[in-house]
Each structure stands twice: as structure tokens, then as C-alpha cells.
Amino acid sequence: MAASQMLSARDRDFFLRIGKIVFANPFSEVRAQQVREVAGDIMRPGMADAEALMTVISGRLQALDAQGTFALRDLTAEDAHCAKPVFLFDVYHRHLAGLDALIERQASRRETRVDATLADRLLGELVRRGFSDEEAARYFALFHQLRRAYYFIEAGLVGESPSMKSLRRALWNNVFTHDMQLFDTHLWKRMEDFSTLLLGETGTGKGQAAAAIGRSGHIPYLWQQRRFAANFADSFIAINLSQFPETLIESELFGHRKGAFTGAIEHHDGVLARSSAYGTLLLDEIGEVSIPIQIKLLQVLQERSFTPIGSHQTQRFAGRVIAATNRPVHQLIARGEFRHDFYYRLCSDAITLPTLRQRLAEAPDELARLVGLLVTRMLGVADATVGGRVLDALAACLPADYPWPGNVRELEQAVRRILLTGRYDAAIEASAGASSDALLQAIDDGRIGASALLAGYCQLLYKRLGTYEEVARRTGLDRRTARKYIHQQADTAGPA
């Protein structure tokens, strides 16, 4: 094709339609509909969207390549802009197997190097299509990021209920924004400025969602060294703030210097110092931290800097922040336990994970899917017979409207218990799932006895915190007494 030749109107329209699909959210039903419209009769039952789209694109590019390699340099600037997404999609999907193998190897070996065959072929194809060496390296890094994100979101957050489909779309947008062209042009190297707040009951999978985001960040490919700047497997750091006493949280976050306080016998780097420029830090149970710690974290988010305890040297925080809590943030703010400015700085994006109750109400078959997946993970192989026995045990042991207060985490333990004992006694789990609204209403009505009040409060704390020790610490009870109240059936109608 001669230099600066214009595309035909038919080809330009095709490239524009494909471009919209290429930059769309892969978990979006709108994208799926666009693929069906473009593929037409090529789309067969059971055919994956990507396969159908590749068939259409390959046919068109082969026709254009008949007169010589069709490349960006042959086109006007406007037409090159139209063709670029098609070239990227074509090269990306031709190398999915190689990208998957690379990701698996990096996950297991913690290495950053890249197989020369994959790099040479992929970069060579992009260069032949008119991309510079630097552009080809950047898009190799984008391909690597896209494949990681799709895998961790698809494999880590399973389920076909509408709320789970919506969650996967939200997580993808959190990594690449809702406008991938804007991401490709400007934001791919600036996502550390966007913090995320994950909300939802305990056991809904906030850790999985955070990990999917954290392992999907952009990591540059250093093409002259044939390696990535970092390994994605090391890029995600999580800290559960409720596990540490108030006196230790600051040290775990910011680090300390030797002699900074009694017991500080050596230097200690906190998680902020250990987070890399391409990393993501999950601050789990952010609703548990005190106001002074919130103020210091606010400074980190605003100024990207912090100072270890006992040091006068400011250090830079280079990663992205995700915070998570199962506590109602707006109630914490109303009670003065959570700062407004800290909340607004955290929630560039706020994502609420659906409860298992909601998922099953939307799609009752979701339970069978989840049980099948859990059984496969536990056995190391799919076994429909074992999965069926687990479902039968759940049906025999639980009421049809069981609320699953512990959500997917409880379901996982229920499956384990059935594999061990053949049944799941949820009496304890159900009593621990009392709602805060019911307890508050009983208090407001003046119809709850002291013992029931303490039992209800302990059960709510246990549902939120997950350990007898933490409930004991919060209530001032010893561990055995806290456990007794957690297991006690609350009688909210008892005498005052």
C-alpha cells in the first residue's frame, strides 16, 4: 500500500467498529452484543467472542496484506488511528498461549525475564505493523497486564448472578478505567493516584477482589534487557489492621528505627516502605484504625510521603492503595470514628461486594456452581458426585432460606466440614449472624435482657472480626466468656 493512502469507506467503518469492541470492557454485555453484530453468520453456538472476532479480523487483514504488509506507516494519521486497535487485538490474541505460559512461570518462579521466542515474535509483529520499538515494548506490557487482569478477575471472582457480573465489570474498570482509550493515551502510568475502597460483609471476597486489582497493575517491559521491571507476583501486599494492637499498627505501616521505643532493637521497614512503584497495598479493616493513624495515612495519600517512627527522614510511597472494611463507613463518620477527608481521599472508586444471600436470590444455581468450584479446589480434581453429596448435606442440614451470615467464606468452611463429618450444623453460625438492626430495635423497644444484650453484641463482633480473642479484647471479657456469649442463642424478648 502506498504511503499515506486512505482506507476505503468500507474498511474504515470496519476498523472503527472493531476499535469500539477492542477498548470495551470484556465483562460487558454491550461488548458481547457488538461482537455478535460484527461476527454475523460466523458466530456459532458455543463459540467464544474472541474466537469469532479473530476470525473476522484475520480475514480482513489477510485481504489487505495481499498487496504487501499492511502497516500504520502506509496510512494517513486519521486512518492509522482507526487501524491501530485492530493491529493490537490481532497480535495480542495470536500470543495468548505464550502470555499465559509467561504469567504462570512468573507466578511460580518470581522471575522478571521473558522467553526470547515470545518477545521476539510479539515485538517483531508489532514493529512490522508500524509500531516503533518503544511503542511495541509498551504494548507488550499492556498485553501482559490485560491477560493478568482477565485471569485474576475471571478466576478469582466466579459466579453468574447479575451482581457478580456487575462486580467483574467494576473491577476491570478499576484497573483500566471505563475508557480504555483514555487509559492507553494518558492514565496507564498514573493509576497510583486512584485509591479504591472495597465495602461488604465479612466473607464476601474483598481480599480476592483487592488481589485481582493489585496483581493487574501496569509493569513496564524493558525491551533492551528482555525483562519486566518487576514481578507481578510480588506487587501486591496486604495487611489486616485489626490483627495488630493500636501500639503496633503505626510501626507496621510506617516502620521504625532502632531505639525509637522500648523493644525497637533494630530497624523495621513497614508495608509502605516495602511497596514498590508498581505495587498495590491493601489496608484491610481500615474501619478499625484510630483517628491519629487516619491523619497520617491521609498525608501518605495526599503527599505520597511518610516518616518512620524515630526518624527525621521522609520516604516516598510509590504504590497504589486499596482499603477494605466490613463496617458501615457512613455510620463510622457520623459517630466521629472516621474522618470525612480520609474517606473522600480513599474512594476514587468505591466497590461493594454482594453478599451470598443476594447472589443466591438472584441466581439459585449459584450455590451449585460455588460448591462445585470449592470441591474441585479441595480435591484437586472436579468430582460431580462429591459435589452432589455436599449439596445434599446442605439441603438436609440448613433451612431453604438460610442467610449465610459468613457468606462465601462460611460456605467454604461448610464444604470442608461436610467432607470431614458428612454434615454442617449451622446453629452457631446462624446465632452469630444476628443483624445489628434487630439488636438496636430490641434495645429501642426496651425488650432485651442484659444477658441477651451482651450475647447479641458479642455475636455481632464475632461476625465482624472473626476471632474470639478480638471479641474478648473489644468487650473486656476473657476469651472463654466471650465464646460462651457468642454461642448463646440471644433471647431478645427476655425480661429487662
Disulfide bonds with the S-S distance in Angstrom:
none
